[in-house]
Amino acid sequence: MKLVAITNCPTGIAHTYMAAEALEKAAEELGVSIKVETQGSIGVENELTPEDIREANAVIIASGVATDMSRFTDIPVVEWPVSKIIKEAKLAVEAAMKVERKAPAAGGQKTEHGGSAMENLGAHSSGILKHLFTGISYMIPLVAAGGLLIAVSFLWGLEPAEGSFGATLNMLGGAAISFMLPIMCAFIAYSIADRPGIAPGLALGYICANVIGAGFLGAIIAGLACGYFALLLKKVKLPRALEGISSVLFIPLLTILVVGLLMVYVLGGPISALMGWLTDALKNLSTTSSILLGIVMGLMTAFDMGGPCDKVAYTFAVGLLAEGITAPMAANMAAGMSPALGLALATVLFKKRFNPQEREAGKVAWALGACFITEGAIPFAAADPFRVIPATMLGSAVTGALSMLFGCTLAAPHGGIFAIAVPGAVGNVWLYLLAIIIGAVVTAVTVNFTKTIGKKKAAA
């Protein structure tokens, strides 16, 4: 038996490749041949050829974002959330082995999905979050590059002189940031309605950002509205002569018109007012409230380490960053570094609590944690979730709370510990580093405690 698979995740960094490795290992244990195509941040690797797909019995889609399924019209598809595939790879491979490949039905192609098997196993991915994460995955490079360019431009002063190199860097960074909401809105719509959703999403994202002041929340709502309305229009039967231009003319035209009028005359005002209230409230947080926000963001970040809760917290922080509120982004990134760094530290301080494979994973976790890749903690959490996850959540909550308490700020949405090398990117740098170190130590000490308790109970 031969299987093929695709793995991708919202950031295209850790989950994508860890999922591929898990699938390959599970297939080897079950005596199945598998080829895995990874769709990561550096592009497609190990791409599936038409021959690979033709010879395969089934395809496994381990995805956190929208995936082009047009290649798999004649092959059973088993879908699995990429956030779960690392722990459940064997289940996914077994589900793919059970489905049968059938010949295409007369008069058209037929697709068999592994949906029923997946639902029985309780691992079917959710829709709206997947669309949201697709938009975020295309937005992140713009935000990261633009934010860092603006931070570097501060070397020439907070307001670089016109015509200076600093002003040019600031302009380039600002240009990248200005496309953040239109791109996110466009690819949320694309995730729902495919290519006909892109043009309306771009137009409505621009409107939300620059005309009605609906901001990040407005762009999300507009993206979903564009996507679902365009999807509805795709189902309308047109004369054959008009079908060819439907996706490039009628669907974009009607979607921009209807959703645009809805946003401008109905939803735009309330959303803009809500965003204004939220911005003012966050700018005037009391010390207690800011600490509580840091704790919540830390808990969400460490709960599923790159999964939906983590991404929701990150999306919230990025949205505030676009409004000029930088403290939550600092808390989010610091809390996101804490799990992997804390577990890496634990493998050094408490070696006896970890097996040789985990100690090796700890060496990699140092680098992943420093780069703000929370998924570096996943190998530990997958092997021992009930002892590891509470420890990482406590460490991240402490980190997030301390970051907010210390008044740390962050102008760049990515970069990890290396963002401190950019002048002006991090406010209160030394306290920011202290918050990360304390959180990592708390994680390490706590995981040593939980593993000790676990062993004592097992011995009893």
C-alpha positions in Angstrom: 0.0 0.0 0.0 1.2 3.5 -0.8 0.0 6.8 0.7 0.7 10.4 0.0 0.3 13.3 2.3 0.4 17.1 2.6 1.3 19.0 5.7 1.0 22.7 6.3 0.3 25.1 9.2 -0.5 28.8 9.6 3.1 29.9 10.1 4.7 27.2 7.9 7.5 26.7 10.4 7.4 23.9 13.0 4.1 22.0 12.8 4.5 21.5 9.0 7.8 19.6 9.3 7.0 17.9 12.6 3.8 16.6 11.2 5.6 15.2 8.2 8.2 13.5 10.3 5.4 12.0 12.5 3.6 10.6 9.5 6.7 9.1 8.0 7.5 7.4 11.3 4.0 6.1 11.7 3.9 4.7 8.2 7.2 3.0 8.7 5.9 1.3 11.9 2.8 0.1 10.0 4.7 -1.1 7.0 3.2 1.5 4.6 5.0 3.5 1.9 4.3 7.3 2.2 5.5 10.4 0.5 4.8 13.7 2.3 4.7 17.1 0.6 5.5 19.9 3.0 4.1 23.4 2.3 6.2 25.5 4.6 7.3 29.0 4.9 10.1 28.4 2.4 7.8 26.9 -0.2 6.7 23.5 -1.3 9.2 20.7 -0.7 9.1 17.0 -1.8 6.2 17.9 -4.1 3.8 15.2 -5.1 3.8 14.4 -8.8 0.8 13.3 -10.8 2.3 9.8 -10.8 2.6 9.8 -7.0 -1.0 10.6 -6.7 -2.1 8.2 -9.3 -0.3 5.3 -7.6 -1.5 6.2 -4.1 -4.4 4.5 -2.3 -5.3 7.6 -0.3 -4.0 11.1 0.7 -3.7 12.5 4.2 -4.2 16.2 4.5 -2.7 17.4 7.8 -3.6 21.1 7.5 -4.0 24.2 9.5 -4.8 26.4 6.5 -6.7 26.2 3.2 -5.2 23.5 0.9 -5.7 23.2 -2.9 -7.6 19.9 -3.3 -7.9 20.1 -7.1 -5.1 17.4 -7.5 -7.1 14.9 -5.5 -10.4 14.5 -7.3 -9.9 10.7 -7.9 -8.4 9.7 -4.6 -9.9 9.2 -1.1 -8.9 12.1 1.2 -8.4 11.8 5.0 -8.2 15.2 6.7 -6.5 15.6 10.1 -5.8 18.8 12.1 -2.1 19.5 11.8 -2.1 20.5 15.5 -3.1 16.9 16.4 -1.2 14.9 13.8 2.0 14.8 15.8 0.4 12.8 18.5 -2.2 11.0 16.3 -0.1 10.2 13.2 -0.6 6.5 13.6 -4.4 7.0 13.8 -4.3 9.1 10.6 -2.3 6.5 8.7 -4.6 3.7 9.9 -7.7 5.7 8.8 -6.1 6.2 5.4 -5.4 2.5 5.1 -9.0 1.6 5.7 -10.5 3.7 2.9 -10.8 2.2 -0.6 -9.9 3.9 -3.8 -12.7 3.7 -6.4 -12.8 4.5 -10.1 -14.2 7.8 -11.1 -18.0 7.8 -11.6 -19.3 8.0 -15.2 -19.7 11.6 -16.4 -17.4 13.1 -13.8 -14.7 12.6 -11.2 -15.5 11.3 -7.7 -13.8 12.0 -4.5 -13.9 9.9 -1.4 -13.1 11.5 1.9 -12.1 10.0 5.1 -14.5 12.3 6.9 -16.7 9.7 8.6 -13.7 7.8 10.0 -12.3 11.1 11.1 -15.4 12.2 12.9 -15.6 8.9 14.7 -12.1 9.6 16.0 -13.1 13.1 16.9 -10.4 14.8 14.9 -12.2 16.8 12.2 -10.8 20.3 11.8 -13.0 23.4 12.3 -13.9 25.7 9.4 -13.9 29.4 10.4 -10.7 29.1 12.4 -9.0 27.4 9.4 -10.1 30.3 7.2 -8.8 32.8 9.7 -5.5 31.1 10.0 -5.1 31.0 6.2 -5.4 34.7 6.1 -3.0 35.1 9.0 -0.4 32.8 7.4 -0.3 35.1 4.3 -0.3 38.2 6.5 2.6 37.3 8.9 5.5 37.8 6.4 4.3 41.3 5.7 3.9 42.2 9.3 7.2 40.6 10.4 9.2 42.2 7.5 7.5 45.6 7.8 7.7 45.8 11.6 11.4 45.0 11.6 12.2 47.5 8.8 10.4 50.2 10.8 12.3 49.2 13.9 15.6 49.4 12.1 14.7 52.8 10.8 14.7 54.1 14.4 18.5 54.0 14.2 18.1 57.3 12.4 15.7 58.7 15.0 12.0 58.2 15.7 11.3 60.5 12.9 14.1 60.1 10.3 14.9 63.2 8.2 13.2 63.2 4.9 15.4 61.6 2.2 17.6 59.8 4.7 18.3 56.1 4.5 16.3 55.7 7.7 13.3 57.4 6.1 13.5 55.0 3.2 13.5 52.0 5.5 10.6 53.5 7.3 8.7 54.0 4.1 9.4 50.4 2.9 8.3 49.0 6.3 5.2 51.1 6.2 4.4 50.0 2.7 4.5 46.3 3.8 2.4 47.0 6.9 -0.2 48.9 4.8 -1.0 45.6 3.0 -1.5 43.6 6.2 -5.3 43.9 6.4 -6.1 43.7 2.7 -3.9 40.5 2.4 -5.4 38.9 5.5 -9.0 39.8 4.3 -8.3 38.5 0.8 -6.9 35.1 1.9 -9.6 34.5 4.4 -12.0 34.9 1.5 -9.8 32.8 -0.7 -9.8 30.0 1.9 -13.6 29.9 1.7 -14.3 30.6 -2.0 -11.0 30.0 -3.7 -9.7 32.5 -6.3 -13.0 34.5 -6.8 -12.7 35.6 -3.2 -9.3 37.3 -3.5 -10.3 40.5 -5.4 -13.2 41.3 -3.1 -11.1 40.5 0.0 -8.4 42.9 -1.1 -10.9 45.7 -1.8 -12.8 45.3 1.4 -9.6 44.9 3.4 -8.4 48.2 2.1 -11.8 49.8 2.9 -11.6 48.5 6.5 -8.1 49.7 7.0 -8.2 53.1 5.2 -11.8 54.3 4.8 -14.2 53.2 7.6 -11.7 52.6 10.3 -13.0 49.1 11.1 -9.4 47.8 11.6 -8.4 44.2 12.3 -11.8 43.0 13.4 -13.5 44.6 10.4 -11.1 42.9 8.0 -11.8 39.5 9.6 -15.6 40.0 9.3 -15.3 41.4 5.8 -13.1 38.5 4.7 -15.6 36.0 6.0 -18.5 37.9 4.4 -16.7 38.1 1.1 -15.8 34.4 1.1 -19.2 33.1 2.0 -21.0 35.4 -0.4 -18.7 34.6 -3.3 -19.1 30.9 -2.4 -22.9 31.4 -2.7 -22.5 33.1 -6.0 -20.4 30.2 -7.3 -23.4 27.9 -6.9 -25.6 30.0 -9.1 -26.1 28.4 -12.5 -25.3 30.7 -15.4 -25.6 30.2 -19.2 -22.6 28.2 -20.5 -21.4 31.2 -22.5 -21.1 33.3 -19.3 -19.5 30.6 -17.0 -16.0 31.4 -18.2 -16.1 35.0 -17.0 -18.1 34.4 -13.9 -15.1 34.1 -11.6 -13.3 37.1 -13.0 -16.2 39.5 -13.4 -19.6 38.7 -12.0 -18.6 37.1 -8.7 -16.0 39.8 -7.8 -18.3 42.6 -9.0 -21.3 41.5 -7.0 -19.3 40.6 -3.9 -17.5 43.9 -3.7 -20.8 45.7 -4.3 -23.0 43.8 -1.8 -20.4 43.3 1.0 -18.9 46.7 0.4 -22.3 48.4 0.9 -23.0 46.2 4.0 -19.6 47.2 5.6 -19.9 50.9 4.7 -23.5 51.5 5.6 -24.3 48.9 8.2 -21.4 47.2 10.0 -18.5 49.7 9.5 -19.7 52.2 12.1 -20.4 49.8 15.0 -17.1 47.9 14.3 -15.1 51.1 14.1 -16.7 52.3 17.4 -15.9 48.9 19.1 -12.3 49.1 17.9 -12.0 52.6 19.2 -13.3 51.6 22.6 -11.1 48.5 22.7 -8.0 50.6 21.8 -8.7 53.2 24.4 -9.4 50.6 27.0 -6.2 48.8 26.4 -4.2 52.0 26.3 -5.5 52.8 29.8 -5.3 49.4 31.4 -4.7 49.5 35.2 -1.7 47.5 36.5 -4.0 44.7 37.7 -5.8 44.5 34.4 -2.6 44.5 32.3 -1.2 41.7 34.5 -4.4 39.7 34.0 -4.2 40.2 30.2 -0.6 38.9 30.3 -1.6 35.8 32.3 -4.5 35.0 29.9 -2.2 35.4 26.8 0.4 33.3 28.4 -2.0 30.5 29.2 -3.5 30.5 25.7 0.0 30.5 24.1 1.2 27.5 26.1 -2.0 25.5 26.1 -1.7 24.1 22.6 1.7 25.4 21.5 0.9 26.7 18.0 -2.6 25.4 17.9 -5.9 27.4 17.7 -5.6 29.0 21.2 -2.1 30.1 20.6 -3.0 31.5 17.2 -6.0 33.4 18.5 -3.8 35.0 21.2 -1.2 35.9 18.5 -3.8 37.3 16.2 -5.1 39.5 19.0 -1.6 40.8 19.7 -0.9 41.5 16.0 -4.2 43.3 15.6 -3.4 45.6 18.6 0.1 46.1 17.1 -1.6 47.5 14.0 -3.4 50.0 16.3 -0.1 51.1 17.9 -0.5 49.1 21.1 2.7 47.2 21.6 2.7 45.8 25.1 0.5 42.7 24.4 2.8 41.7 21.5 5.7 41.8 23.9 3.8 39.6 26.4 2.7 37.2 23.6 6.2 36.7 22.2 7.8 36.3 25.6 5.2 33.8 26.6 5.7 32.0 23.3 9.4 31.6 23.9 9.0 30.3 27.5 7.8 26.7 26.9 10.6 25.5 24.6 13.3 27.4 26.5 11.9 26.1 29.9 11.9 22.5 28.7 15.3 22.8 27.2 16.5 24.2 30.5 14.8 21.3 32.4 16.7 18.7 30.2 20.0 20.3 31.5 19.0 20.8 35.1 17.0 17.6 35.7 18.5 15.2 33.2 17.2 12.1 35.0 13.6 13.1 34.3 14.1 12.8 30.6 15.0 10.0 28.2 17.9 10.3 25.7 15.6 11.3 22.9 14.0 14.0 25.0 17.4 15.3 26.0 18.4 15.5 22.3 15.1 17.3 21.6 16.1 19.8 24.3 19.1 20.8 22.3 16.9 21.8 19.4 14.3 23.4 21.7 16.9 26.0 22.8 17.1 27.3 19.2 13.3 27.0 18.5 12.4 28.8 21.7 14.8 31.6 21.0 13.2 32.0 17.6 9.7 32.3 19.1 8.7 28.9 17.8 6.5 27.6 20.6 6.2 24.2 18.9 9.7 23.3 20.1 7.9 22.1 23.2 5.6 19.7 21.4 7.8 16.6 21.5 7.8 16.8 25.3 4.1 17.6 25.5 3.2 14.8 23.1 5.1 12.3 25.2 3.8 13.4 28.6 1.0 16.0 28.2 -0.5 15.8 31.7 2.8 16.7 33.3 4.4 19.0 30.7 1.5 21.2 29.6 0.5 22.5 33.1 4.2 23.4 33.6 4.5 25.3 30.3 1.2 27.1 31.0 2.4 28.2 34.4 5.7 29.4 33.0 4.1 31.3 30.1 1.5 32.9 32.4 4.3 34.1 34.7 6.2 35.4 31.7 3.2 37.2 30.2 2.3 38.8 33.5 5.8 40.0 34.2 6.2 41.4 30.7 3.0 43.5 31.2 4.0 44.4 34.8 7.4 45.6 33.6 5.9 47.7 30.9 7.7 45.9 28.1 6.8 46.7 24.5 7.5 45.1 21.2 7.2 46.8 17.8 7.9 43.6 15.7 5.5 40.7 15.5 8.2 38.0 15.1 12.0 37.5 15.5 12.0 36.0 19.0 15.0 36.9 21.2 16.8 38.3 18.2 14.3 41.2 18.0 16.2 42.8 20.9 19.2 43.4 18.5 17.0 45.9 16.6 17.2 49.3 18.3 13.8 50.5 19.3 12.1 47.2 18.6 11.8 46.2 22.3 11.0 48.6 25.2 12.6 47.8 28.6 14.9 45.2 27.1 16.6 44.0 30.3 13.3 43.6 32.1 11.9 41.8 29.0 14.8 39.3 29.1 14.3 38.9 32.8 10.6 38.0 32.3 11.6 35.4 29.7 14.3 33.9 32.0 12.0 33.8 35.0 9.2 32.1 33.0 11.7 29.5 31.6 12.9 28.7 35.1 9.4 28.4 36.4 8.6 25.9 33.6 11.7 23.9 34.2 11.2 23.7 38.0 7.5 22.9 37.6 8.0 20.1 35.1 10.6 18.6 37.4 8.0 18.7 40.2 5.1 17.2 38.1 7.3 14.4 36.8 8.4 13.6 40.3 4.8 13.5 41.5 3.9 11.3 38.6 6.6 8.8 39.3 5.7 8.6 43.0 2.1 7.9 42.1 3.2 5.2 39.6 5.4 3.6 42.2 2.6 3.6 44.8 
